């Protein structure tokens, strides 16, 4: 299974558009267009999963730079998501607690 990054997509591109473009090179397992969490609007990039590595490599070579919707696509093998540190950002107390003075 190879995960492919597809960037510089027009905001009007659909999963069906991307799937049909990649299916010309082999079987597509999944297409995921990334959207904004709050607005649901497309963010201009997505990912395609192809099961055959050779077909995926050929699709990357052929589709990188190809125009779709008036934009030149950026297509390459997706890099793994970077590890995030634990602890997540929320509220941090700096101690202190009560302001009562004894």
C-alpha positions in Angstrom: 0.0 0.0 0.0 1.4 3.4 -1.0 0.0 6.7 0.3 0.3 9.6 -2.2 0.1 13.3 -1.4 -1.8 15.4 -3.9 -1.4 19.2 -3.4 -2.3 22.5 -5.1 -5.8 21.2 -5.8 -8.5 23.6 -6.8 -11.1 24.0 -4.1 -13.7 22.7 -6.6 -11.9 19.3 -7.1 -13.9 16.3 -5.9 -12.9 12.8 -4.7 -14.4 11.4 -8.0 -12.2 13.7 -10.1 -9.1 12.6 -8.2 -10.1 8.9 -8.2 -10.7 8.8 -12.0 -7.3 10.6 -12.6 -5.4 8.0 -10.6 -7.4 5.0 -11.7 -5.8 5.4 -15.2 -2.7 4.0 -13.5 -4.1 1.3 -11.3 -6.4 0.3 -8.5 -7.2 3.1 -6.0 -8.1 2.0 -2.5 -9.0 5.3 -1.0 -9.2 9.0 -1.8 -9.3 11.5 1.1 -9.6 15.3 0.4 -8.7 17.3 3.5 -11.3 19.8 4.6 -11.2 22.5 7.3 -12.5 21.2 10.6 -14.6 24.2 11.4 -16.0 25.3 8.0 -15.9 22.0 6.0 -14.3 23.9 3.1 -11.6 22.1 1.0 -8.0 22.9 2.0 -6.5 22.3 -1.4 -4.8 19.0 -0.8 -5.5 15.3 -0.2 -4.2 11.8 -0.2 -4.7 8.8 -2.5 -3.9 5.2 -1.4 -3.0 2.7 -4.1 -2.3 -1.0 -3.3 0.3 -1.6 -6.0 3.6 0.2 -5.4 4.7 0.1 -9.0 1.4 1.6 -10.2 1.6 4.2 -7.5 5.1 5.2 -8.5 4.0 5.5 -12.2 1.0 7.6 -11.2 3.3 9.9 -9.2 5.7 10.3 -12.1 3.0 10.9 -14.6 0.6 13.2 -12.6 3.1 15.5 -10.8 2.9 18.8 -12.6 -0.3 17.8 -14.5 -3.0 20.5 -14.6 -6.4 20.0 -13.0 -8.9 22.8 -12.7 -6.4 25.3 -13.9 -3.8 24.4 -11.3 -0.6 22.5 -11.6 -0.7 19.5 -9.2 2.0 18.6 -6.7 2.0 14.8 -6.5 4.5 12.8 -4.4 4.8 10.0 -1.9 3.3 11.1 1.4 5.7 11.4 4.3 4.6 9.9 7.6 2.9 12.3 10.0 5.5 13.7 12.5 5.2 12.5 16.0 3.6 14.9 18.3 4.7 15.3 21.9 2.3 14.2 24.6 0.7 16.8 26.8 -1.4 18.6 24.2 -1.7 22.3 25.0 -4.5 23.0 27.4 -4.6 25.0 30.6 -1.4 24.9 32.7 -1.5 25.9 36.3 1.5 27.8 37.6 0.7 26.7 41.2 -0.4 29.2 43.7 -3.9 28.0 44.3 -5.6 30.0 47.0 -4.8 33.6 47.6 -5.6 33.4 51.3 -2.6 34.6 53.3 -2.2 33.0 56.7 
